Structure formats: C-alpha cells, structure tokens
Amino acid sequence: MKKIFPLLALTAMLLALAGCDPKVNDTIPVSIATIGTSKNVTFWDGTYKVQKYGYWQLTAEDSTYVVSLRNANKINYVAGEYSVDKLDGDYSYIIRLADSTKIHFTSGKLKVISDDGGDRIIAKGTLVGDDNKAYELRIVFQAPYAFVTKEITVQNAYVDESYASQGLYGVYGGPADMKYYVQLYWEGDSLPGTYYRCDMCDPDCGINEFGDTLVSIGASDIYSVNLFVGIDTTKVFVNIVGNVLCYNNTLYKINMRGLNAPKPMPAKNAASKQPQMAAKYNNYFREK
C-alpha cells in the first residue's frame, strides 16, 4: 500500500498540470503574403542597430485579420525560433477586423526565416490566443524590387531643423516642374550624417508623383533608404543625396539642396505651392 500513494500523487499532479494548458476551441489558418506592389505585409529591421533599437517587427493585413509580430528584449538577429515569452506582448497580436477584437497570444511557437539575403521574411507557426483559438500563421514578406529607377533633383528644398532639440530633422520639396514631392524625416544626433531605413520617421516620409495636370498619382511609402546629408564648405547649403526604394517597386535617386536654417513645419496657407504641398502630404503620410 505504501507504493500506491506516491503513484496517486503523481497522477494528480499530472492532471493538474494538464489542466493548466490553454483550452483550444478551434484552429484557424492565417496565411498572408506580399501581393504585387501592395503594402499588405511590411517588415522593419532594427536589429543591426541593437544599442538603439534591437528589434524587428512584421505586420500583415488581409480582409479578415491584422497580424503584428515583434521580438521582446534587444537582439541582433532576425531568424530563429520564438516562443510567446520571446515576443513583445504589446506589439504581438491579431486583430479580427469584423469586430475589431484584439487577440493576444498566450502560448505557442513561431519560426522566423530570413531568405534571399534578407529580402524575404517568412514567419510560420501556431500561436494560441487569449480567445482560446489556435492560429496557424504563415506570414511572408517580400521586399520591393527596383523595377523602375527615377531621378529627382530639387534645387530649393526646405530643411526643417525646428525639432532638432528632439533629435528630429527633415527635408521636403520638389523640382521646378512639380512632377515629384519628396518628404523625409529622420532621427539623428545632428543634421549631417548618413542615415538608413531604421533612422527614418515613417509617418512623415514618402514620395509623391504628379501627372501632367499636377494631379497626384499617389504617394509611395518608403521601404529602404541610404541617405547622405552634408553641409557645403560655405556652411550655407545642405546637400541631401541618396537612394530611396519605395513599395511601388521604384528606386528614386534623389539630389536635394536646401538652406541650412531652422524652419517651422509649413502652414497650409503658405505663399508658395511647395509648402502647401508639404503641409498636405505631411498630414497624408501621418494618416497612413
């Protein structure tokens, strides 16, 4: 009889542990992949600036769900296996669009694969939500490709240093023919420097193209940036040169020149057309 009690105790313990597992009422497949030039799947990589950021974030949306995935803690890699405790709970969730319900994950594992030199990111795995449903995720991000290259030269750009105390700088403007409007804002310790995608302030960045009648063809969000900002020897002009790849599969080679002087964000009733455009599209990019 002495041997029975330990066995009974072990059985009770195993049953108790089994009762701790989340109950799964349903399993739902969620598969979202980049389609053409749409921005339905986006990927942000800040892991190669681990001291400043140290995280990646993958977002995807279709007609049914919005999925957001982001690592917890600072890391210097993307690919790997992530259990729920290795995901940032504030930025890892599913939103059911039908009723705007936000579902957070309670258990499960996710495998993230970096392929094609980092231009393709695949996240797949099963995560259980706090709605007691298991979500079989397969999210595929494909980076834009430079099918088209266009050059934009702006001689009279507006340099914005009004937020320099907060480490935010910007440039905006367009060429004389008004066929383009460029707006870029970035974080830095000073105005001059070399800046990349992870330095950019997304809500305030984009490139807009205009048709012959100056009707907007559409604003394009940026995917990657390699930007050099320098001040000329006279310390009067700021030169901005770089490549901007947008989600419309277009690579814009920009060459902008502006005055090295603090300027406030343009008002909608400004005298010139470019500041009016700046105000309009600054709001547009923020709303995006």
Backbone torsions as a table, in degrees:
resi	resn	phi	psi	omega
1	MET	NA	-28.0	-176.8
2	LYS	-63.9	-28.7	-177.9
3	LYS	-79.7	-17.8	-176.0
4	ILE	-72.4	-40.4	-175.4
5	PHE	-60.2	-46.3	176.4
6	PRO	-59.7	-37.4	179.0
7	LEU	-66.3	-41.8	177.8
8	LEU	-63.4	-40.9	179.9
9	ALA	-64.5	-40.9	179.2
10	LEU	-64.5	-42.0	179.3
11	THR	-62.6	-43.1	179.2
12	ALA	-63.1	-38.9	-179.7
13	MET	-66.0	-42.6	179.8
14	LEU	-64.1	-39.8	177.2
15	LEU	-64.2	-38.0	179.2
16	ALA	-66.1	-41.7	178.7
17	LEU	-65.2	-39.8	178.7
18	ALA	-62.7	-35.0	179.4
19	GLY	-68.4	-16.2	-179.5
20	CYS	-80.5	-20.7	-179.9
21	ASP	-66.7	141.3	179.9
22	PRO	-64.5	140.1	179.0
23	LYS	-81.2	126.4	-178.8
24	VAL	-103.0	116.5	-179.2
25	ASN	-89.1	-22.6	-175.8
26	ASP	-160.8	154.2	175.8
27	THR	-118.8	125.3	-174.1
28	ILE	-120.8	120.7	175.1
29	PRO	-78.5	133.2	176.4
30	VAL	-128.3	107.3	-178.3
31	SER	-122.8	117.3	-178.7
32	ILE	-134.1	129.6	-179.8
33	ALA	-133.5	155.2	176.7
34	THR	-58.9	132.1	179.7
35	ILE	-120.3	114.4	176.4
36	GLY	54.6	-129.5	-178.5
37	THR	-98.4	10.3	-179.6
38	SER	-72.1	158.7	-180.0
39	LYS	-106.6	40.5	-177.2
40	ASN	-76.1	-18.9	174.7
41	VAL	-131.3	127.2	179.7
42	THR	-128.1	153.2	179.5
43	PHE	-137.0	131.9	178.5
44	TRP	-121.8	127.2	-177.3
45	ASP	-120.4	111.8	175.9
46	GLY	-116.2	15.9	-175.0
47	THR	-73.1	-24.8	-179.4
48	TYR	-82.6	0.3	167.4
49	LYS	-120.3	62.5	-169.6
50	VAL	-61.8	-33.2	-178.5
51	GLN	-67.9	-31.8	-177.8
52	LYS	-93.4	-39.7	-177.4
53	TYR	-122.0	-76.0	177.8
54	GLY	78.6	25.2	177.4
55	TYR	-145.6	159.1	171.7
56	TRP	-118.1	158.1	177.3
57	GLN	-144.8	130.4	180.0
58	LEU	-118.7	126.6	178.7
59	THR	-127.5	147.2	-178.7
60	ALA	-149.0	150.9	-179.3
61	GLU	-148.6	136.4	168.9
62	ASP	-130.0	-161.4	-176.4
63	SER	-75.5	-9.1	-175.4
64	THR	-114.0	-40.4	-173.0
65	TYR	-133.6	155.2	163.2
66	VAL	-115.4	129.5	179.8
67	VAL	-118.9	133.0	175.8
68	SER	-128.6	132.7	-179.9
69	LEU	-135.3	134.1	180.0
70	ARG	-154.0	140.9	-178.8
71	ASN	-74.6	153.2	173.3
72	ALA	-95.0	156.3	-179.4
73	ASN	62.6	162.4	-178.2
74	LYS	-85.1	129.8	178.4
75	ILE	-136.4	165.1	179.8
76	ASN	-117.9	28.9	179.4
77	TYR	-146.9	165.7	178.3
78	VAL	-115.3	-54.6	-175.9
79	ALA	-66.1	142.9	178.2
80	GLY	153.1	-177.9	177.7
81	GLU	-103.4	135.8	-176.2
82	TYR	-127.7	115.4	169.1
83	SER	-79.7	170.3	-175.7
84	VAL	-58.7	-36.0	-178.5
85	ASP	-71.2	-9.2	175.4
86	LYS	-99.3	5.7	175.9
87	LEU	-108.1	144.1	178.8
88	ASP	-76.1	113.6	-176.2
89	GLY	-62.3	-26.3	179.5
90	ASP	-75.4	-23.2	-176.1
91	TYR	-121.4	9.2	178.6
92	SER	-120.7	111.5	-173.7
93	TYR	-169.9	172.8	171.7
94	ILE	-124.7	137.6	172.9
95	ILE	-110.6	123.9	174.6
96	ARG	-85.8	112.5	-170.5
97	LEU	-67.5	-26.6	-177.5
98	ALA	-59.5	-35.6	-179.2
99	ASP	-133.0	11.9	177.7
100	SER	60.6	26.5	178.9
101	THR	-77.9	128.0	175.9
102	LYS	-95.7	125.5	-176.0
103	ILE	-113.7	122.0	177.6
104	HIS	-96.7	154.6	-175.9
105	PHE	-90.0	141.7	-179.1
106	THR	-114.6	-23.6	179.7
107	SER	-161.4	172.8	178.6
108	GLY	113.9	178.3	-178.5
109	LYS	-136.1	152.6	-179.2
110	LEU	-133.3	135.7	175.2
111	LYS	-109.7	128.4	-179.9
112	VAL	-112.2	127.1	-178.2
113	ILE	-116.5	131.7	175.0
114	SER	-107.6	117.1	-174.1
115	ASP	-126.6	165.5	175.9
116	ASP	55.7	45.5	178.6
117	GLY	67.7	23.8	-179.5
118	GLY	91.0	-1.7	179.2
119	ASP	-80.8	-13.0	175.8
120	ARG	-127.2	124.8	178.5
121	ILE	-118.8	127.7	-179.5
122	ILE	-121.8	126.1	175.9
123	ALA	-119.4	120.8	-179.0
124	LYS	-141.5	146.9	-179.2
125	GLY	157.9	178.0	179.6
126	THR	-116.3	122.4	178.2
127	LEU	-121.5	135.0	-179.8
128	VAL	-94.2	130.4	-179.4
129	GLY	-92.0	168.9	178.4
130	ASP	-74.9	3.9	171.8
131	ASP	-96.3	11.0	179.2
132	ASN	63.2	31.8	174.4
133	LYS	-120.1	142.8	177.7
134	ALA	-95.9	130.5	-178.1
135	TYR	-110.2	115.3	176.5
136	GLU	-86.2	102.0	-172.7
137	LEU	-94.1	140.0	167.6
138	ARG	-144.9	99.3	-178.0
139	ILE	-111.2	125.7	-177.6
140	VAL	-122.8	119.3	175.2
141	PHE	-105.4	130.3	175.0
142	GLN	-119.4	121.5	-177.8
143	ALA	-64.1	148.3	173.4
144	PRO	-60.3	155.8	179.1
145	TYR	-123.2	142.6	-176.5
146	ALA	-78.2	77.4	176.2
147	PHE	-70.3	-31.2	-178.4
148	VAL	-129.1	139.8	175.7
149	THR	-119.0	130.3	179.7
150	LYS	-130.7	144.6	-179.8
151	GLU	-106.5	135.0	179.5
152	ILE	-126.3	120.7	177.9
153	THR	-116.7	125.0	-178.9
154	VAL	-124.5	116.4	-178.3
155	GLN	-85.8	-27.7	-176.2
156	ASN	-126.2	67.6	178.9
157	ALA	-81.8	163.1	177.1
158	TYR	-105.8	122.2	178.9
159	VAL	-99.5	124.4	-176.1
160	ASP	-107.4	111.3	175.0
161	GLU	-115.4	17.9	-176.6
162	SER	-68.8	-16.2	177.7
163	TYR	-111.1	23.6	-177.3
164	ALA	-59.7	-33.4	179.9
165	SER	-64.6	-20.1	178.1
166	GLN	-101.8	7.0	178.8
167	GLY	74.1	28.3	-178.9
168	LEU	-121.7	129.9	-179.2
169	TYR	-132.3	157.3	-179.6
170	GLY	-155.6	165.5	175.3
171	VAL	-144.0	143.6	177.6
172	TYR	-152.8	157.1	179.0
173	GLY	148.8	-179.0	-179.0
174	GLY	-147.5	168.3	179.4
175	PRO	-71.3	171.6	-176.7
176	ALA	-61.0	-32.5	-178.1
177	ASP	-81.7	-1.4	175.4
178	MET	60.1	26.8	-179.8
179	LYS	-81.4	-17.0	-179.9
180	TYR	-137.2	156.8	168.7
181	TYR	-136.1	124.6	-177.4
182	VAL	-113.7	133.9	175.7
183	GLN	-140.1	119.5	-178.6
184	LEU	-133.7	130.9	174.9
185	TYR	-128.6	139.9	-176.4
186	TRP	-143.2	161.5	176.3
187	GLU	-98.9	137.9	179.5
188	GLY	-167.2	168.1	178.3
189	ASP	-79.9	-21.8	177.8
190	SER	-155.3	170.6	-178.9
191	LEU	-64.4	-53.2	-179.7
192	PRO	-69.1	152.3	176.5
193	GLY	149.9	-178.5	175.6
194	THR	-111.8	130.0	-172.2
195	TYR	-129.5	148.7	-176.2
196	TYR	-126.7	-175.9	-175.5
197	ARG	-53.8	-42.6	-175.6
198	CYS	-73.2	-10.1	177.3
199	ASP	-89.6	-13.4	-172.3
200	MET	-80.1	147.9	175.9
201	CYS	-94.4	95.2	-169.4
202	ASP	-50.3	-46.4	-175.0
203	PRO	-61.9	-18.8	-176.7
204	ASP	-109.7	17.5	-176.3
205	CYS	-120.3	143.4	175.1
206	GLY	168.0	167.6	176.1
207	ILE	-129.4	131.2	-178.7
208	ASN	-115.8	137.5	175.7
209	GLU	-108.7	146.3	-179.3
210	PHE	-123.1	146.3	175.8
211	GLY	-80.0	-173.7	-177.9
212	ASP	-62.3	-27.1	-179.3
213	THR	-95.6	14.5	-178.9
214	LEU	62.1	25.7	172.9
215	VAL	-89.2	132.7	-175.8
216	SER	-62.4	127.6	174.0
217	ILE	-79.8	-26.4	178.7
218	GLY	142.8	142.6	178.8
219	ALA	-88.6	137.1	-178.3
220	SER	-111.2	129.5	175.7
221	ASP	-76.1	148.8	-177.7
222	ILE	-84.7	146.1	173.8
223	TYR	-107.4	-47.5	179.9
224	SER	-138.0	151.6	-177.3
225	VAL	-141.4	137.2	168.2
226	ASN	-131.1	101.5	-167.6
227	LEU	-123.2	130.2	174.4
228	PHE	-114.4	126.5	179.9
229	VAL	-118.2	121.9	-179.2
230	GLY	-136.6	156.8	176.9
231	ILE	-109.3	132.6	-175.3
232	ASP	-69.8	172.1	-173.8
233	THR	-62.7	-24.3	178.3
234	THR	-80.3	-9.7	-178.0
235	LYS	59.9	30.2	179.3
236	VAL	-108.5	-42.6	-174.9
237	PHE	-108.3	147.4	174.1
238	VAL	-105.8	128.2	178.3
239	ASN	-108.0	127.4	-178.9
240	ILE	-120.3	114.5	-178.1
241	VAL	-128.4	137.5	177.7
242	GLY	174.7	-179.5	177.7
243	ASN	-114.8	133.7	178.7
244	VAL	-127.2	114.7	177.1
245	LEU	-97.4	125.8	-177.4
246	CYS	-108.5	166.7	-178.5
247	TYR	-67.6	-10.8	176.2
248	ASN	-85.5	17.6	178.4
249	ASN	60.1	34.8	177.9
250	THR	-122.2	132.3	175.2
251	LEU	-98.5	120.1	179.0
252	TYR	-102.4	121.6	174.0
253	LYS	-95.7	111.2	-173.5
254	ILE	-107.0	144.9	176.2
255	ASN	-139.8	102.5	-173.6
256	MET	-120.4	148.0	179.1
257	ARG	-135.2	129.3	-178.9
258	GLY	-143.4	165.3	179.8
259	LEU	-74.2	140.8	177.6
260	ASN	-85.9	75.9	-179.0
261	ALA	-149.5	139.0	179.5
262	PRO	-61.0	135.0	177.6
263	LYS	-138.5	138.4	177.9
264	PRO	-73.1	164.2	174.7
265	MET	-60.4	136.7	-174.2
266	PRO	-65.9	145.6	177.8
267	ALA	-89.7	156.5	-177.8
268	LYS	-66.4	-25.4	-178.5
269	ASN	-98.6	22.7	179.1
270	ALA	-62.3	158.0	-172.6
271	ALA	-69.2	-42.9	-174.9
272	SER	-88.9	162.6	-178.9
273	LYS	-69.6	-38.2	-175.2
274	GLN	-64.0	-45.0	175.0
275	PRO	-61.2	-34.3	176.2
276	GLN	-63.4	-43.3	177.1
277	MET	-62.6	-40.3	-179.3
278	ALA	-60.5	-45.7	180.0
279	ALA	-62.8	-43.8	-178.3
280	LYS	-62.6	-49.0	-173.8
281	TYR	-82.8	-20.3	170.9
282	ASN	-62.4	-43.8	177.1
283	ASN	-65.7	-38.8	-179.2
284	TYR	-61.9	-47.7	-177.3
285	PHE	-65.3	-36.1	179.4
286	ARG	-65.7	-39.1	-179.2
287	GLU	-67.1	-28.3	179.4
288	LYS	-62.2	NA	NA
